[in-house]
Amino acid sequence: MSKRNLQIAMAILGAVPVLTGLIGLMGLSDPLYTRLNLPPDATLDSNLRFYSGVWLGVGLAAWWLVPRIDRETSLYRTLWLMIFLGGVGRLISLTSAGLPFIPFVGFTALEILGAPLFVWWQHRVAVRAASIGTWE
């Protein structure tokens, strides 16, 4: 549960919103949605592109945090709160609309269960860094 392991985990996890955010900026042309043969809709396309841009920003912010992960607690918690709330949205969808593609069920679990665990992990890293007086 070291700082270095947390940094590695965040760097890897940050790649998910960066990559999927970039792909999602394709809107309804995103390969995930073209397979669904959805009718063209400017509002849905606009929303998909907007939220993909926000999601890309989450990933970039996660990467920005990596070198300063032990001292940027507020931003770290804010990002994980956003991810947790996204998981709540997925959970609502799962119960009201049914099962999505299987990987999205896994994402929901990571978002709901992983967010509190990552916040706890970062808290331990930050407390340890503060107690030994290093901000490396």
KEKE-3310 file (N, C-alpha, C; in steps of 0.2 Angstrom, whole numbers, plus 5000, padded with zeros to 4 digits):
npx = (5004:5010:5016:5021:5015:5002:5003:5007:4995:4986:4991:4989:4975:4971:4973:4961:4950:4956:4958:4946:4938:4944:4940:4926:4924:4920:4907:4891:4898:4907:4914:4908:4895:4891:4889:4877:4868:4861:4848:4853:4855:4856:4856:4859:4871:4878:4878:4885:4897:4900:4901:4911:4921:4922:4925:4937:4944:4944:4953:4965:4967:4969:4981:4989:4989:4997:5012:5011:5003:5002:4999:4989:4976:4962:4958:4961:4951:4940:4940:4938:4926:4918:4919:4913:4900:4897:4897:4886:4876:4877:4873:4860:4855:4857:4848:4836:4836:4842:4855:4870:4883:4895:4908:4905:4898:4908:4915:4906:4906:4920:4919:4909:4914:4928:4931:4929:4939:4951:4952:4954:4966:4974:4973:4980:4993:4995:4995:5006:5016:5016:5019:5032:5038:5041:5039:5040)
npy = (4994:5006:5023:5023:5012:5016:5027:5021:5013:5023:5030:5020:5018:5030:5030:5024:5034:5043:5037:5031:5043:5051:5042:5043:5056:5055:5054:5048:5041:5034:5018:5009:5013:5014:5000:4998:5003:5016:5028:5044:5057:5073:5079:5068:5065:5077:5077:5065:5068:5079:5074:5065:5073:5079:5067:5064:5074:5071:5060:5066:5074:5065:5059:5071:5072:5061:5063:5070:5064:5062:5074:5081:5080:5085:5087:5074:5066:5073:5069:5055:5055:5060:5049:5039:5044:5043:5029:5026:5031:5022:5011:5014:5014:5000:4994:4999:4999:4987:4974:4981:4980:4967:4972:4984:4981:4977:4990:4997:4991:4994:5007:5009:5001:5002:5016:5021:5013:5017:5031:5029:5022:5033:5042:5035:5035:5049:5053:5046:5051:5065:5062:5058:5069:5070:5075:5069)
npz = (5000:4996:4992:4980:4973:4973:4965:4953:4951:4949:4938:4928:4930:4926:4912:4907:4907:4899:4887:4884:4884:4874:4863:4865:4861:4848:4847:4842:4832:4839:4840:4850:4850:4836:4833:4839:4830:4831:4828:4820:4831:4836:4849:4858:4852:4855:4869:4872:4867:4875:4888:4886:4884:4897:4904:4899:4904:4918:4917:4913:4924:4934:4929:4931:4945:4949:4952:4963:4973:4986:4992:4986:4991:4991:4978:4973:4981:4976:4962:4964:4970:4959:4951:4959:4959:4946:4945:4953:4945:4934:4941:4944:4931:4928:4936:4931:4917:4914:4911:4905:4892:4897:4902:4907:4919:4927:4927:4935:4947:4951:4951:4962:4973:4972:4973:4987:4992:4986:4990:5004:5003:4998:5008:5019:5013:5012:5026:5030:5023:5028:5041:5041:5035:5022:5005:4993)
capx = (5000:5015:5015:5023:5010:4996:5005:5006:4988:4982:4993:4985:4968:4970:4973:4955:4946:4959:4957:4938:4936:4946:4936:4919:4923:4918:4900:4888:4902:4911:4913:4903:4888:4889:4887:4870:4863:4856:4847:4856:4852:4860:4856:4862:4878:4881:4879:4890:4904:4902:4903:4917:4926:4923:4928:4944:4947:4945:4959:4971:4968:4972:4988:4992:4990:5002:5018:5009:4997:5002:4998:4983:4970:4956:4957:4960:4944:4935:4940:4935:4918:4915:4919:4908:4893:4896:4895:4879:4872:4877:4869:4853:4854:4857:4842:4830:4836:4845:4862:4874:4889:4898:4913:4902:4896:4914:4916:4901:4909:4926:4917:4906:4918:4935:4932:4931:4946:4957:4952:4957:4973:4978:4973:4986:4999:4996:4997:5013:5021:5016:5022:5039:5040:5044:5034:5043)
capy = (5000:5011:5028:5021:5007:5020:5031:5016:5011:5029:5031:5015:5019:5037:5029:5022:5039:5047:5033:5031:5050:5052:5038:5045:5062:5053:5055:5042:5037:5029:5011:5006:5015:5012:4993:4998:5006:5021:5034:5050:5062:5079:5080:5063:5065:5082:5075:5060:5072:5083:5070:5062:5078:5079:5061:5065:5079:5067:5056:5070:5077:5059:5059:5076:5070:5055:5064:5074:5060:5062:5081:5084:5076:5087:5085:5067:5064:5075:5064:5048:5056:5060:5042:5035:5046:5040:5022:5026:5032:5016:5006:5015:5011:4993:4992:5001:4997:4980:4973:4983:4975:4965:4976:4990:4979:4978:4997:4999:4988:4998:5014:5010:4998:5005:5023:5022:5010:5022:5036:5026:5021:5039:5045:5032:5038:5056:5053:5043:5057:5070:5060:5058:5075:5071:5077:5067)
capz = (5000:4996:4988:4973:4971:4972:4959:4947:4950:4947:4931:4924:4930:4922:4905:4905:4905:4894:4880:4882:4883:4867:4858:4865:4857:4841:4848:4840:4828:4843:4839:4854:4848:4829:4833:4841:4825:4834:4823:4821:4835:4837:4856:4860:4850:4858:4876:4872:4866:4881:4894:4885:4886:4904:4906:4897:4909:4924:4916:4913:4931:4937:4928:4934:4952:4950:4955:4969:4975:4993:4995:4983:4994:4990:4971:4973:4983:4971:4956:4965:4971:4953:4948:4963:4957:4940:4947:4956:4939:4931:4946:4943:4924:4928:4939:4928:4910:4913:4910:4899:4890:4903:4905:4911:4925:4930:4929:4940:4953:4952:4953:4968:4978:4972:4975:4994:4994:4984:4995:5010:5002:4997:5015:5022:5010:5014:5033:5031:5020:5032:5047:5040:5033:5015:5000:4987)
cpx = (5004:5012:5016:5018:5004:4997:5004:4999:4984:4984:4989:4978:4966:4970:4966:4950:4949:4957:4950:4935:4938:4941:4928:4918:4920:4910:4896:4892:4907:4909:4908:4896:4886:4887:4879:4865:4858:4855:4851:4852:4857:4861:4860:4870:4881:4882:4884:4897:4906:4904:4909:4923:4928:4927:4936:4948:4949:4952:4965:4972:4971:4979:4992:4994:4995:5008:5017:5004:4997:5000:4992:4977:4963:4954:4956:4953:4939:4934:4936:4928:4915:4914:4914:4901:4892:4894:4888:4874:4871:4873:4862:4851:4853:4851:4836:4830:4839:4852:4865:4879:4893:4904:4911:4899:4902:4916:4912:4904:4916:4924:4914:4910:4925:4936:4933:4938:4952:4957:4955:4964:4977:4978:4979:4992:5001:4998:5004:5018:5021:5020:5030:5042:5043:5038:5036:5038)
cpy = (5006:5017:5026:5017:5011:5025:5027:5015:5017:5031:5026:5016:5026:5036:5027:5028:5043:5043:5033:5038:5052:5049:5041:5052:5061:5053:5048:5038:5033:5022:5007:5007:5014:5005:4993:5000:5011:5026:5040:5055:5067:5080:5075:5063:5071:5080:5070:5063:5076:5079:5066:5067:5079:5073:5061:5069:5075:5063:5060:5073:5071:5059:5065:5075:5065:5058:5068:5071:5061:5069:5084:5080:5078:5086:5078:5064:5067:5071:5058:5049:5056:5053:5038:5037:5043:5032:5021:5027:5025:5010:5007:5013:5004:4990:4994:4999:4990:4980:4977:4978:4973:4969:4982:4988:4979:4985:4999:4997:4992:5004:5014:5007:5001:5012:5024:5019:5014:5028:5035:5025:5028:5042:5042:5035:5045:5057:5051:5048:5063:5069:5060:5064:5075:5072:5074:5063)
cpz = (5000:4992:4981:4970:4969:4966:4953:4946:4947:4939:4926:4924:4926:4915:4903:4903:4899:4887:4879:4881:4876:4862:4859:4862:4850:4841:4846:4835:4832:4841:4843:4852:4841:4829:4835:4836:4827:4828:4825:4826:4838:4845:4859:4858:4854:4866:4876:4871:4872:4887:4892:4886:4893:4907:4904:4902:4916:4923:4916:4920:4935:4936:4931:4941:4953:4954:4962:4973:4983:4996:4991:4985:4991:4982:4970:4975:4978:4965:4958:4967:4964:4950:4952:4960:4950:4940:4949:4950:4935:4935:4945:4936:4924:4931:4935:4920:4909:4912:4904:4897:4897:4906:4909:4918:4930:4932:4935:4947:4955:4955:4960:4974:4978:4974:4982:4996:4992:4988:5001:5009:5001:5004:5019:5019:5012:5021:5034:5029:5025:5039:5047:5037:5026:5010:4993:4983)
residu = (MET:SER:LYS:ARG:ASN:LEU:GLN:ILE:ALA:MET:ALA:ILE:LEU:GLY:ALA:VAL:PRO:VAL:LEU:THR:GLY:LEU:ILE:GLY:LEU:MET:GLY:LEU:SER:ASP:PRO:LEU:TYR:THR:ARG:LEU:ASN:LEU:PRO:PRO:ASP:ALA:THR:LEU:ASP:SER:ASN:LEU:ARG:PHE:TYR:SER:GLY:VAL:TRP:LEU:GLY:VAL:GLY:LEU:ALA:ALA:TRP:TRP:LEU:VAL:PRO:ARG:ILE:ASP:ARG:GLU:THR:SER:LEU:TYR:ARG:THR:LEU:TRP:LEU:MET:ILE:PHE:LEU:GLY:GLY:VAL:GLY:ARG:LEU:ILE:SER:LEU:THR:SER:ALA:GLY:LEU:PRO:PHE:ILE:PRO:PHE:VAL:GLY:PHE:THR:ALA:LEU:GLU:ILE:LEU:GLY:ALA:PRO:LEU:PHE:VAL:TRP:TRP:GLN:HIS:ARG:VAL:ALA:VAL:ARG:ALA:ALA:SER:ILE:GLY:THR:TRP:GLU)
# end
